[in-house]
Amino acid sequence: MPALKVEASGAAAAANGAAAPRKILFVHSSDDLYGADLILLDLVRRLDKQKFEPIVALPTDVPGDGSLTRSLRKEGIRTLGLNMGILRRRFYSLAGVPLFVSRLLYSGWQLVRLIQRESISLVHSHTSAVLPGALAARVTGRPHVWQSLEIIVKPRLVWKATAWLMPRLSERVVSASLTTLEHLCLGDPLNREKGAVFHYGLDSDRIGAGQGTGGEVRKKWGVAPDQAVVGMVARLSEWKGQDHFLNVAARVAKTHPQARFVVVGGTFDPSDRLPEELKRMAAELGIADRVRFDGFRSDIPAVLDALDIFVMPSTLPDPFPTAVLEAMAAGKPVVANAHGGSLEMVVDGVTGFLVPPEQPDAMAAAVRRLLDDPSERLRLGESAQARLLSHFTVDRYVRNWTELYSSVLAQRS
């Protein structure tokens, strides 16, 4: 079997006589730049490199464009591409289980060799779907922390299995939100004993980062200066609620014909038919000429500056939607379904509106209220920025992880 190769960009730091940093292996489930990817990128790039040296293992079994790998290497962080055993929907079948198990064992063994060769001090599994890191940590006797960035509702067996495994194969289980932790505890009470909640946050320089850049985006969208734009930013998927958003847009368009609507985000799999299905749905609803589908974009501050109202229409509980944080930083009022992490981010009537899930009429009413009152949009947006600065900063997030790593390593020593 060939030796496992960890690729790097940038030269290693010269030895300066100080104690060598402890190596942490991060094992992640995708290679894009959406929510969970950006959370990982922010964490590893901001760790104190005199204390911790991150090495990141990323999957090669998905059609991501490798943007996370490129971003990490640009920061001088070592990366490893590996065909990992990660819980994905295509394995949820009798035929898929053997393939998953074989990949899990193979990638687990590869990580074991990496841990031993690199003298890894701690393993951090980033998302509930990542199992090889937990397996490798157990085999090598290394401390392991598991981060939950999902709320798995179905299949029920997968939810119960991950909720049982996580506290038994790790020193700590860290959830993206209180809602996420409570769901894990419902699956297995041991998660409460091992559990913690670390809210992700943004840098203060993201406040108003795209201000003044939205005009060009609106021009490309064909939006007139006097037309309000309602939009959402999320990976295209069945549960993120793009279809729910279109139903809301159709209701709003009846009373506000000048309003325009934008869906920003791409699919996990380029062969996915969802984009065509959503466009067909917009045509059937009679709003095809008022809705823009703009795919994946990396200039999110500019996109948000172009919006007047941000909508988070996820139909299943979203653990901690980072797009809501970005909208808050941009000073946009957020209208969200009242479940998941949005409950901990949006203050109803203060920074936006929370509406009952699966009720497009209620969401449409909240959007209409904001369309009719520009001064309220401004007030809620300013309150959202203030809440971001007081509750959701990346410095606090990185500090929480730094303290946890140090505590777990000290206990093992």
C-alpha angles and dihedrals in degrees: 000000000000119000115265111252123212109199123209140183119212129029122285116258115263118252112259103183094261124121111285115256117255112252118235121194113211115198114196137181106224144029105219134092103253128118104299092038093053091048090055093044092052093048099049096041091052100044114115100259091202088065104030135027112201124212115185127207114200131184125255095189095084130073095240116143095240093247093139091052091051092048092050094048090049086059091050093250117146116241138191127202114211137167093239134190100244125162105255130162093249089067093055094100140075090258093046098051097072091049091050093049092049092050091046093053094043096048091041090056092047090053090048089058091047093049091051096044095045095039091235112198100197139008122219116194107204109208130010093260093067111095107155094074092055091048093049093047091052093049093049096040094239122147113259133201122191124207120205114206096160140070103214110202101163146063084040091207091058091049093050093044095051092043089054096044100046100067093039096052099042143052092226136015112209119195130201092229142001088256090057093050093048090053090052090049089051087056093047126356092215087078089073091061093048097032135112134166121226113181112211117232145186133242115262089241088069089071104110090347093150097040111143094012098088094079094075091046091053090051091054089050090052093240119154119228092249095051118097116224124215115191151161133210119205142115109279109256139135095256099042087077107236088145090051089051091054091051089052091047092052091054094047093046091061092064099026107039092170093060118105129205132211132193113195121187143077134232129267089232119039089214092059112124094208096101091057091044092053092049090050089050091052089053092049090051090052095241102101091117092053100047126077121198107200106174124214116346129181095197094078096152089059091045091052092046087058092056128083097193130022120211127198104192101167109159094206123047109281107213097220114337107211090198088070089057090050091050090050090051089052090053095245124146111242125219108195140168108258101247140082122017093336087079088064095043107041120059106207112242092002107066098006140313133294116206133186112275119254093020108113091175091061092047091047090052091054091049092049091051090056093044089054095049116047091174091059090049089055094046094049092045092053090049089051091055091050092050091050092054093048100043114016115046126145091224090063091046094053091044091055091053093045091054092047094051091048092048095048093047092047091051091051092048 
